[in-house]
Amino acid sequence: MGGTPTRQPARRRRYNETMYHYDPTTALEELTEDATLPNPVHVRDMILRKKLGPDKSLELNRLFVEYQKFFGEAQKLGKEILKQLVS
């Protein structure tokens, strides 16, 4: 009470704090809590670090290509919106 700021739980990590981007669990948690999409480079690293069979690897690679495409498109749209808000 009395104007004391609330603190975030210690378990929550922010982007680029330590090496979270190699931990899919933390990335999924951030996506769920903050709607923060992990950078495609980090997603690719997560896929490569996991020992996957050929079928699962192919399936995830197909999904990743779509993710990368839409991530880039969302960035372009966000950038345009921000540019217009700044001007």
N, C-alpha and C positions, 0 to 999 in steps of 0.2 A: 504494500500500500504506500501511499504518500509520494507518488511520482517516481518511484524506483523503476528504471527501465527493465523490461523483461529480457532475459537472455535466451538465445536459441539453445536447444539441447547440445551437449558436447559431441554427441555421436554424429551430428550433421556436419558434413564437410562441404566446402564451397569449391567451385571450379578452380582447378589448378593448385589447390592446397594439397600438399603431398603428391602422391601419384594416383589419385582416385581414378583417373581416366583409364587405368588398366583393370579396374574392378567393376564388372558389369552389375553387381548387386548395388553398389553405391550409385552408379549411373541411373539404374532403374528407379532407385529411391528418389533421386533428385527429379527425375522426369515425373514421377507420380506426385511429389510434393510441390514442386515449383514449376512444372511444365518447362523444364530446361532440357533442351535436346543436346545430347553429346555431339561433339564435333565428329564428322565422318572419319577423320583420321584416327580418332580414339576408338571408334566402333570397329574399324578395320583391325586395329591392334588387338582388341579384345577377341575378335574372331580368330586371328592368327595365333594367339597365345593358347587358345583352347584346342585340345587334341580332339579333332572331329574326324569322323569317318567320311569317306568320299561323298555319300549321298547327302548327309547333313551339311557338309561343307559347300556343296553345290547349291543346296536350297538356301542357305544363309547368304551365299554370294549373290544370288538372284535378288533376294530381299534387300541386301546392302546396296546394290546398284540403284534400286528404286529409292531407297532412303537418301542416298547421296544426291540423286537428281532433285528430289523434292526439298531437301535441305537447302540446296543452292537456290532454288526458286523462291523459297520462303525468305532467304537472306536478301535476295534482290528486292522483293516486295517490302520487307521491313526497312531496307535502306531507303527506298523511294518514299515511303511514308515519313520516315524521320527527316529526310531532306526537305520535304514539303512543310513539315512542322517547324523546322528551323528557319525557313525563309519567310 
